[in-house]
Amino acid sequence: MSIATFAANPTAVTLKDPYVLHGRELRTGIRLEDTSRYSHDIWRLTPAQRKAHEASLILNFPTLPQRFRPSAKRLFYALLSLEAPDGEESPGIATVRTAFTEIKRFLKWLDRRWPPHRNELSELSSRDLDDYRKHLLARFPNSQSQRERSRAHLRRLWRWRRHLGEDALRFDPLNLDGWGESRSARRRENDTARLPEEVLGPLLGWALRFIDDFAPDILDADRRWHEARVPRPARGSANTHVETRLTKLLDEYVAAGRPLPGYQGQPSLTHLGGILDCYHGSLSPHRQMIDAAAAAVGVVDSAFVEDVRGRLDGKPWIASITTDSTTANSLARLARHLQAACYIVIAFLSGMRDSEAKHIKRDCLETKCDADGRPYRWKLNSLAFKGEEDVAGVQATWVVHEAVARAVKILERLQPEAQKYLFGRLPHGFGGRTCANEVLLSRSTNAHLNEFAVFVNRLCADHKRADTIAAGPGKPIRLKTGHFRRTLAWFIARRPGGVIAGALQYRHQSIQMFEGYAGTSDSGFRAEVESEQAIARGEVYMEMIEAHQHLDLAGPSAEEAARRLKDFGERAQFQGQIALDKHRLKRIMKRNDPAIYPGEYITCVNDPAKALCEKARRGNSEGLPSHGGCLPLACRNVTLTPKNVAAWQREIARIDKRLASRPTLAPRLRQQIQNRRAEVVEFLTANRQEAVPA
């Protein structure tokens, strides 16, 4: 049925009974004929969900008041498959499902308010909507975003009116007083909390320890688990001399006083057969011998791997790995902890969103090697979704740390060959709800991250270690997938040039977008970063003043730097002592920041009118120097401290070493390096600093 036909006669849709997803791109292998029809009570949206990690979504119309169901079906059929109003795009599947929740909230409220005979939404009045606005204010007094979301979805009854016939609103709710609350700048930035250093440090450290130290034991248990479930053909060599080999093995257990591996309280023939590389049935005739050894040393119920090789403080990190999924050291749980550790390393050190990490597949890693075969760069391929036109995602590449490469290789070994997604559900036991192709949902990963933290804290208690993963005394840890990308963004933003680096790594189209992600004014992130940077500079200022280094400066702005530091020192002094209190220093820096920025090679005495970096950026800098665009040999804002001069002297020494190296450099490159040396020497000489002789 055409859009024009439906617009002219909306009720005709119930006669034609179309497939409600006919306007959507479906998953590969899904036929439209197998999807939900308009007449169905439940519309299943999974066929149109293109992200592998999303939970299966439905529109469950029987949960709506009976009299409003036809109206709701018209609206959601339009949202799913009809042409969007001018100036709008069709909402994503997840947005449609969110809209269903909000429309359901409104219709249930309206059902309690209206008399039974009223059922046409076109009869809604401005008073009805104003009362609902007040209801939302009472229901969500502390959540402006929730109130705005509820009202925005309800406004679809106006915006999509061309498809709704008698169910369309007759006026735009946005014109009502109080309907459109002003959106603050806070709404334009990501307000996800970052992980504080006292949480991130132990969390990342333990994740790397799992990957580098504990993974071999878990992977060994995984290998044995799979081998025990694969029927092995009878091999004469494997099943010969069984009694002799079994006797030797049992003697080793008895001599060491180690309990036999067992299952449900009895010696496990399957496990013993795996150790001896023989069919477990060939051990049955020797049951009496096995029982005798078990009577001597006992049985470890469900033990699967006993010879643990990983060490923690010189001791085995865990006593054994079992097959009993109810125990803390079961293979099912430890494998999930290892997968969670890999997620932590990949998500934090790559900056990938959860959706991007969840679409990592086997063979996704590219490794670049130098002429000697040494790897020097690693690239990770996956799909990106946010901001892309293709709802199925587009191919994207991230340059990653070597630790990310190690994590990917661990996941490739941990997942069965048939599982293409590295963050798919593991086969050893329950692993949380998944979507159709078995990629973990975000909430499942969140649960696994917190289980990982609990297990690590238990290890710390067992081994009497202090590096626990905790939010603070009495504060429960609540890890989420979004924490890692946000935290890395914050760290990148703290470093010189980090904003540009972050925008590139995060595939953002503008630096402003990245600054909003790392955190700007109202969220406290930008203010916090600037405050910490100011405190660090204040501490450097006080060290220079105490050592009288501000009197031993060189460079074009040496006198201005000395004047600013002298004035700062006078303000910072209190009763004859330099104020070292962090909070007082913060207040002083806020009021009297001398705007001096120490660096390795130069100290910038910032004056935007003279800054060459400012001119290169055409004034778009908020008055702050650009360390990445600094021209130290030419800028008049440069001051040299003794540490700066020493850094230049080391630079000259490195240049001389390179010029003297063999084989001889190419003539053009040699000339460029010599010119660089001459510029540095001239710069130091002009500022009355001794240069290293040629």
C-alpha positions in Angstrom: 0.0 0.0 0.0 1.4 3.4 -0.9 2.0 6.2 1.5 -0.5 8.4 -0.3 -3.2 5.8 0.0 -2.7 5.4 3.7 -2.6 9.2 4.3 -5.9 9.5 2.6 -7.5 6.6 4.4 -5.6 5.6 7.6 -8.2 3.0 8.5 -7.5 1.1 5.4 -4.3 -0.2 6.9 -6.3 -2.7 9.0 -7.8 -4.1 5.9 -4.6 -4.5 4.0 -2.7 -5.9 7.1 0.8 -4.9 5.8 4.1 -6.0 7.3 4.9 -3.3 9.8 8.7 -3.4 8.9 8.3 -3.0 5.1 9.9 0.4 5.3 13.0 -0.9 7.2 16.2 -2.5 6.1 16.2 -6.0 7.6 19.0 -8.2 8.9 20.7 -10.4 6.4 18.8 -13.6 5.9 15.5 -12.3 7.3 12.5 -12.4 4.9 9.8 -9.7 5.1 7.2 -12.5 5.0 8.5 -13.8 8.4 8.0 -10.4 10.2 5.1 -9.0 12.1 1.9 -7.8 10.5 -0.2 -4.8 11.5 -2.9 -7.1 12.9 -0.6 -8.8 15.3 -0.9 -7.9 19.0 2.9 -7.9 19.4 5.2 -6.4 16.8 8.7 -7.9 16.9 11.4 -5.4 16.0 14.4 -7.7 16.0 14.5 -8.3 12.3 15.2 -4.6 11.8 17.8 -4.3 14.6 21.1 -4.1 12.9 23.4 -3.9 15.9 24.6 -7.3 17.1 24.7 -6.3 20.8 21.2 -5.0 21.1 18.5 -6.7 23.1 15.5 -8.0 21.1 12.8 -5.4 21.1 9.0 -5.7 20.8 6.0 -3.4 20.8 3.5 -5.1 23.1 0.1 -3.5 22.3 -1.9 -5.5 24.8 -0.1 -3.5 27.6 -1.9 -0.4 26.4 -5.5 0.6 27.4 -7.9 -1.2 25.0 -9.6 1.9 23.7 -6.3 3.6 22.6 -4.7 0.6 20.9 -5.9 1.4 17.3 -4.5 5.0 17.7 -1.2 3.7 19.0 -0.9 1.2 16.1 -1.4 4.0 13.6 1.3 6.1 15.2 3.9 3.3 15.5 3.2 1.9 12.0 4.0 5.4 10.7 7.1 5.7 12.8 8.3 2.3 11.5 7.6 2.3 7.8 6.0 5.5 6.5 7.6 8.7 5.2 8.9 11.0 7.9 7.5 14.6 8.1 9.4 17.3 6.2 12.7 18.2 8.0 12.8 14.9 10.0 14.3 11.5 9.6 12.7 8.3 10.5 13.5 7.3 14.1 15.8 4.4 14.8 14.4 1.2 16.1 15.6 1.8 19.6 14.0 5.3 19.5 10.7 3.8 18.4 10.8 1.4 21.4 11.5 4.3 23.7 8.6 6.3 22.2 6.4 3.3 22.9 7.3 3.5 26.6 6.5 7.2 26.7 3.2 6.9 24.7 2.2 4.0 27.0 2.9 6.2 30.1 0.7 9.0 28.6 -2.2 6.7 27.5 -2.4 5.0 30.9 -2.6 8.4 32.5 -5.2 9.5 30.0 -7.2 6.3 30.6 -7.6 7.1 34.2 -8.6 10.7 33.4 -11.1 10.4 30.5 -14.6 8.9 30.7 -15.0 5.5 29.0 -16.7 6.8 25.9 -13.8 9.0 24.8 -11.2 7.4 22.6 -10.1 9.8 19.9 -6.8 11.5 20.6 -7.8 14.5 18.4 -10.0 15.5 21.3 -7.0 16.2 23.5 -7.1 19.8 24.8 -4.5 22.2 25.9 -5.7 21.6 29.5 -5.1 17.9 29.1 -1.6 18.4 28.0 -0.9 21.0 30.7 -2.2 18.7 33.4 0.1 15.9 32.0 3.0 18.3 32.1 2.3 18.9 35.8 1.9 15.1 36.3 5.4 14.6 34.8 6.8 17.4 37.0 5.4 15.6 40.1 6.5 12.2 38.8 10.1 13.2 37.8 10.8 16.3 39.9 14.6 15.9 39.7 14.9 14.8 36.0 14.4 17.5 33.5 15.7 15.2 30.8 13.1 12.6 31.5 10.3 15.2 31.4 11.6 16.6 28.1 11.8 13.1 26.7 8.3 12.2 27.7 6.9 15.4 26.2 8.9 15.2 23.0 7.6 11.7 22.2 4.0 12.8 22.9 4.5 15.7 20.5 4.8 13.0 17.7 1.0 13.0 17.7 1.3 16.5 16.1 4.5 16.1 14.1 3.3 12.9 12.4 -0.3 14.1 12.0 -0.4 13.6 8.2 -0.4 9.8 8.9 -2.8 9.7 11.9 -6.2 10.9 10.7 -8.6 11.5 13.5 -5.9 10.6 16.1 -3.7 13.5 15.2 -3.4 16.5 17.6 -5.0 19.6 16.4 -2.4 22.0 17.8 1.3 22.0 18.5 2.0 21.4 22.2 5.3 23.3 21.9 3.2 26.5 22.0 1.9 25.7 25.5 3.4 27.5 28.4 6.1 25.4 30.1 5.9 22.6 27.5 9.3 23.3 26.1 11.8 23.7 29.0 14.9 25.5 28.1 17.8 23.2 27.3 20.9 24.1 29.1 24.5 23.7 27.8 24.7 20.6 29.9 22.5 18.8 27.5 25.0 19.2 24.7 27.7 17.2 26.4 28.2 13.7 27.7 27.5 13.6 31.4 28.7 10.0 31.9 30.8 9.8 35.0 34.5 9.0 34.6 36.4 6.4 36.7 38.5 8.1 39.3 42.2 7.2 39.3 42.0 5.2 42.5 39.5 2.9 40.7 41.0 2.9 37.2 44.5 2.1 38.3 43.8 -1.2 40.1 41.1 -2.1 37.6 43.4 -1.8 34.6 46.3 -3.4 36.4 44.2 -6.5 37.3 42.8 -6.7 33.8 46.3 -6.8 32.4 47.3 -9.3 35.0 44.5 -11.6 33.9 45.5 -11.3 30.3 49.3 -11.7 30.8 49.5 -14.0 33.9 46.3 -15.8 34.5 45.0 -16.4 31.0 47.2 -19.4 30.3 45.6 -21.4 33.1 42.1 -20.4 32.0 42.8 -21.2 28.4 44.3 -24.5 29.4 41.1 -25.3 31.3 39.1 -24.2 28.3 41.1 -26.5 26.0 40.5 -29.5 28.3 36.8 -28.6 28.6 36.4 -28.7 24.9 38.5 -31.9 24.4 36.4 -33.7 27.0 33.3 -32.9 24.9 34.7 -34.0 21.5 34.4 -37.8 20.9 37.9 -39.0 20.1 38.5 -41.9 17.8 40.0 -44.9 19.4 43.8 -44.9 19.1 45.7 -48.0 19.8 48.7 -46.0 21.1 46.6 -43.9 23.4 44.8 -46.9 25.0 47.9 -49.2 25.4 49.6 -49.6 28.7 46.7 -47.8 30.4 47.2 -49.7 33.7 50.9 -48.9 33.9 50.4 -45.2 33.1 47.4 -44.9 35.5 49.4 -46.5 38.3 52.2 -44.0 37.8 49.7 -41.1 37.8 47.9 -42.3 40.9 51.3 -42.8 42.7 52.2 -39.2 41.9 48.9 -38.0 43.4 49.4 -40.1 46.6 53.0 -39.1 47.0 52.1 -35.4 46.7 49.0 -35.8 48.9 46.9 -34.2 46.2 43.2 -35.1 46.0 42.1 -36.7 42.8 40.0 -34.7 40.4 36.3 -35.6 40.9 32.8 -34.9 39.9 29.9 -35.1 42.4 32.1 -36.6 45.1 33.5 -39.4 42.9 36.8 -39.7 41.0 36.3 -38.3 37.5 37.3 -40.9 34.9 36.8 -38.3 32.2 39.4 -36.0 33.8 41.8 -38.8 34.4 41.4 -40.0 30.9 42.1 -36.5 29.6 45.4 -36.4 31.6 46.4 -39.8 30.2 45.1 -39.0 26.7 43.0 -42.1 26.6 39.3 -43.0 26.4 37.8 -42.7 29.8 36.0 -46.0 29.3 39.4 -47.8 29.3 39.8 -46.8 32.9 36.7 -48.5 34.1 38.4 -51.9 34.6 40.8 -50.2 37.0 38.1 -48.6 39.2 39.3 -50.4 42.3 42.8 -48.9 42.0 41.3 -45.4 41.5 39.0 -45.8 44.5 41.9 -46.9 46.6 43.9 -43.8 45.7 40.8 -41.6 46.3 40.4 -43.2 49.8 44.0 -42.3 50.6 44.1 -38.6 49.4 40.4 -37.7 48.9 38.6 -36.1 45.9 38.4 -32.5 44.9 34.9 -32.1 43.7 34.7 -30.8 40.1 38.4 -30.1 39.9 39.4 -29.6 36.3 42.8 -27.9 36.3 45.0 -28.4 39.4 48.5 -27.6 38.1 47.9 -23.8 38.2 51.0 -22.0 36.7 50.0 -18.4 37.2 51.5 -16.7 40.2 50.4 -14.0 42.5 53.0 -12.9 45.1 54.9 -16.0 44.4 52.0 -18.3 45.1 49.4 -19.9 42.7 46.8 -17.2 42.1 44.0 -19.8 42.5 44.0 -23.3 44.0 42.3 -25.0 41.0 39.8 -24.5 38.2 36.6 -26.5 38.4 33.7 -27.4 36.2 31.1 -26.6 38.9 29.6 -23.3 37.8 28.4 -22.6 41.3 31.9 -22.1 42.6 33.9 -18.9 42.4 36.8 -20.7 40.7 34.7 -22.5 38.0 35.8 -22.4 34.4 32.5 -20.7 33.5 33.1 -17.8 35.9 36.9 -17.4 35.3 36.4 -17.4 31.5 33.9 -14.6 31.9 36.3 -12.7 34.2 39.0 -13.1 31.5 36.5 -11.8 28.8 35.7 -8.9 31.1 39.4 -8.1 31.6 39.8 -8.1 27.8 36.9 -5.7 27.5 38.4 -3.3 30.0 41.7 -3.2 28.2 40.2 -2.9 24.7 37.5 -0.3 25.7 39.9 1.9 27.7 43.0 1.8 25.6 41.1 2.1 22.2 38.3 4.5 23.2 35.7 2.3 21.3 32.1 2.6 22.2 30.3 -0.4 23.5 28.6 -1.0 20.2 32.0 -0.8 18.4 33.7 -3.2 20.7 30.9 -5.7 20.5 31.3 -5.9 16.8 35.0 -7.0 16.9 35.3 -10.2 15.0 38.0 -12.8 14.7 40.9 -11.7 12.5 40.1 -8.1 13.2 43.7 -7.2 14.1 46.3 -5.8 11.8 49.9 -5.7 12.9 52.6 -3.6 11.1 56.2 -4.8 11.5 59.5 -3.1 10.6 62.2 -4.5 8.4 63.4 -6.7 11.1 60.0 -8.2 11.8 59.4 -6.3 15.0 55.8 -5.2 15.4 55.4 -1.4 15.9 51.8 -0.6 15.2 48.5 -2.4 15.7 45.1 -1.5 14.1 41.8 -2.8 15.2 38.9 -3.1 12.7 35.2 -3.0 13.6 32.0 -1.2 12.8 31.1 2.4 13.8 27.4 3.4 14.2 27.0 6.8 15.8 26.8 9.6 13.3 26.8 7.2 10.3 24.1 7.1 7.7 24.1 3.3 7.4 22.2 1.9 10.3 24.1 -1.4 9.8 27.3 0.5 10.6 30.4 1.3 8.5 33.9 -0.2 8.6 36.2 1.7 10.9 39.8 1.4 12.2 41.4 2.2 15.5 45.1 2.5 16.1 45.6 0.7 19.4 48.1 -0.1 22.1 50.0 -3.5 22.1 48.0 -4.5 25.2 44.8 -4.3 23.1 46.4 -6.6 20.6 47.2 -9.1 23.4 43.6 -8.9 24.6 42.2 -9.6 21.1 44.5 -12.6 20.7 43.3 -14.0 24.1 39.6 -13.6 23.0 40.3 -15.3 19.7 41.6 -18.3 21.7 38.9 -18.2 24.3 36.0 -18.2 21.8 35.1 -21.3 19.8 36.0 -21.3 16.1 32.4 -21.1 15.2 31.8 -17.9 17.1 32.8 -14.9 14.9 32.2 -12.2 17.5 34.8 -12.0 20.2 32.4 -10.7 22.8 29.8 -13.4 22.1 28.5 -15.5 24.9 31.0 -18.1 26.1 29.9 -21.8 26.0 30.9 -22.9 29.5 27.8 -21.8 31.3 25.3 -19.0 31.8 26.6 -15.7 30.6 23.6 -13.3 30.6 20.9 -12.7 28.0 22.1 -12.2 24.5 20.6 -11.3 21.2 20.0 -13.7 18.3 23.6 -13.9 17.2 24.9 -14.3 20.7 26.7 -11.0 21.3 26.5 -9.9 24.9 24.1 -7.2 25.7 25.4 -4.0 27.4 23.7 -4.9 30.6 25.3 -8.4 30.6 28.7 -6.8 30.1 28.0 -4.4 33.0 27.2 -7.3 35.2 30.4 -9.1 34.2 32.5 -6.1 34.8 31.2 -5.8 38.4 31.6 -9.5 38.9 35.2 -9.2 37.8 35.7 -6.4 40.5 34.1 -8.6 43.2 36.4 -11.6 42.2 39.5 -9.4 42.2 38.6 -8.0 45.7 38.2 -11.6 46.9 41.7 -12.4 45.5 43.1 -9.4 47.3 41.6 -10.6 50.6 42.9 -14.1 50.1 46.4 -12.9 49.3 46.3 -10.0 51.7 46.8 -7.4 49.0 45.7 -3.7 49.2 45.1 -3.0 45.5 41.4 -3.6 45.6 38.9 -2.2 43.1 36.7 0.0 45.3 35.0 3.3 45.0 35.9 4.2 48.6 35.1 3.0 52.1 31.5 1.8 52.2 30.9 2.7 48.6 29.9 -0.1 46.2 31.6 -0.2 42.9 29.3 0.2 39.9 31.1 -0.2 36.6 29.5 0.5 33.3 30.7 0.1 29.7 30.5 3.9 29.1 33.0 4.7 31.8 36.1 3.6 29.8 35.7 5.8 26.7 34.8 8.8 28.9 37.7 8.3 31.2 40.2 7.9 28.4 38.8 11.1 26.8 39.4 12.9 30.1 43.0 11.7 30.3 43.7 12.7 26.6 42.2 16.2 27.2 44.6 16.8 30.1 47.7 16.5 27.9 49.1 19.2 25.6 47.6 18.7 22.2 45.3 16.1 23.7 42.1 17.6 22.5 43.2 17.2 18.9 44.5 13.7 19.6 41.2 12.8 21.2 39.1 14.1 18.4 41.1 11.9 15.9 41.0 8.8 18.1 37.3 9.2 18.8 36.4 9.8 15.2 34.7 13.0 16.1 34.2 15.5 13.3 35.2 18.6 15.4 37.3 19.4 18.4 34.3 21.0 20.0 32.5 17.7 19.9 35.4 16.0 21.7 35.5 18.7 24.3 31.9 18.1 25.0 32.6 14.4 25.4 35.6 14.9 27.7 33.4 17.2 29.7 32.7 21.0 29.7 31.5 23.6 32.1 28.3 22.3 33.8 29.4 18.7 34.1 32.6 19.8 36.0 35.0 17.9 33.8 36.4 20.9 31.9 36.5 23.0 35.1 38.2 20.1 37.0 40.8 19.7 34.3 41.6 23.4 34.2 41.7 23.6 38.0 44.1 20.7 38.3 46.3 22.1 35.6 46.3 25.5 37.4 47.2 23.9 40.7 50.1 22.1 39.1 51.4 25.3 37.5 51.0 27.1 40.9 53.2 24.5 42.6 55.8 25.0 39.9 55.6 28.8 40.4 56.2 28.4 44.2 59.1 26.1 43.7 60.7 28.7 41.3 60.1 31.5 43.8 61.5 29.6 46.8 64.6 28.7 44.8 64.8 32.3 43.4 64.8 30.8 39.9 62.5 33.6 38.7 65.6 35.9 39.0 67.6 33.6 36.7 65.5 33.6 33.5 66.4 34.4 29.9 64.6 35.0 26.7 62.4 37.7 25.2 59.8 37.6 28.0 62.2 37.0 31.0 61.6 40.4 32.6 57.8 40.0 32.2 58.0 36.5 33.7 60.1 37.7 36.7 57.6 40.5 37.3 54.5 38.2 37.2 56.2 35.6 39.4 57.3 38.3 41.9 53.7 39.6 42.1 52.4 36.0 42.5 54.8 35.3 45.3 53.8 38.3 47.2 50.1 37.4 47.0 50.9 33.7 47.9 52.9 34.6 51.0 51.0 34.6 54.3 52.7 35.6 57.5 56.1 35.1 55.9 55.5 31.6 54.5 54.6 30.4 51.1 51.0 29.0 51.1 51.2 25.3 50.3 47.6 24.4 51.1 46.0 23.1 47.9 42.7 24.8 48.4 44.3 28.2 49.2 46.5 27.8 46.2 43.5 27.0 44.0 41.8 30.2 45.2 45.0 32.3 44.5 45.4 30.8 41.0 41.8 31.5 40.2 42.2 35.2 41.1 45.8 35.9 40.2 47.0 33.3 37.7 50.2 34.8 36.2 49.5 32.8 32.9 52.9 31.3 32.7 53.0 27.8 31.2 56.1 25.7 31.9 57.2 23.3 29.2 60.2 21.1 28.5 61.9 23.4 26.0 60.4 26.8 26.8 58.3 28.5 29.4 55.4 30.4 27.8 54.6 33.8 29.3 51.3 34.1 27.6 50.4 37.4 25.9 47.8 36.6 23.2 48.7 39.8 21.4 52.2 38.5 20.7 51.6 34.8 20.6 52.4 33.3 17.2 50.2 30.2 17.9 47.3 32.6 18.5 47.9 34.2 15.1 48.0 30.9 13.4 44.6 30.0 15.0 43.2 33.4 14.1 42.2 34.1 17.7 40.0 31.0 18.2 41.8 29.9 21.4 40.0 31.4 24.4 43.3 33.2 25.2 45.2 30.0 26.0 48.6 29.1 24.4 48.6 26.2 21.9 51.5 23.9 22.9 51.0 21.8 19.8 51.4 24.9 17.6 54.2 26.6 19.5 57.1 28.3 17.5 59.6 28.6 20.3 62.5 29.9 18.2 60.5 32.9 17.0 57.8 33.7 19.5 58.3 36.8 21.8 56.4 35.1 24.6 59.3 32.7 25.3 61.2 32.5 28.6 64.0 30.1 29.4 64.5 28.5 32.8 67.7 26.6 33.6 65.7 23.3 32.9 64.7 24.7 29.5 68.3 25.5 28.6 69.4 22.0 29.7 66.7 20.5 27.4 68.1 22.5 24.4 71.6 21.4 25.2 70.5 17.8 25.2 68.7 18.5 21.8 72.0 19.8 20.4 73.9 16.8 21.7 71.3 14.4 20.0 71.7 16.3 16.7 75.5 16.0 16.9 75.2 12.3 17.6 73.0 11.8 14.6 75.3 13.8 12.4 78.2 11.7 13.4 76.4 8.4 13.0 77.3 5.9 10.3 76.3 5.4 7.5 76.4 9.0 6.6 73.0 10.7 6.2 71.7 11.7 2.8 72.9 15.2 1.8 69.5 16.9 1.9 68.6 15.3 5.3 72.0 16.2 6.7 71.6 19.8 5.6 68.2 20.0 7.2 69.6 18.7 10.5 72.5 21.1 10.3 70.2 24.0 9.7 68.1 22.9 12.7 71.3 22.9 14.9 72.3 26.3 13.7 68.8 27.7 14.5 69.0 26.3 18.1 72.5 27.6 18.7 71.6 31.0 17.4 68.5 31.0 19.6 70.5 30.2 22.7 73.3 32.7 21.8 70.8 35.5 21.3 69.4 34.8 24.7 72.9 34.8 26.3 73.0 31.1 26.9 76.1 29.0 26.2 75.6 26.5 23.3 77.4 23.2 22.8 80.3 23.9 20.4 80.1 22.3 17.0 
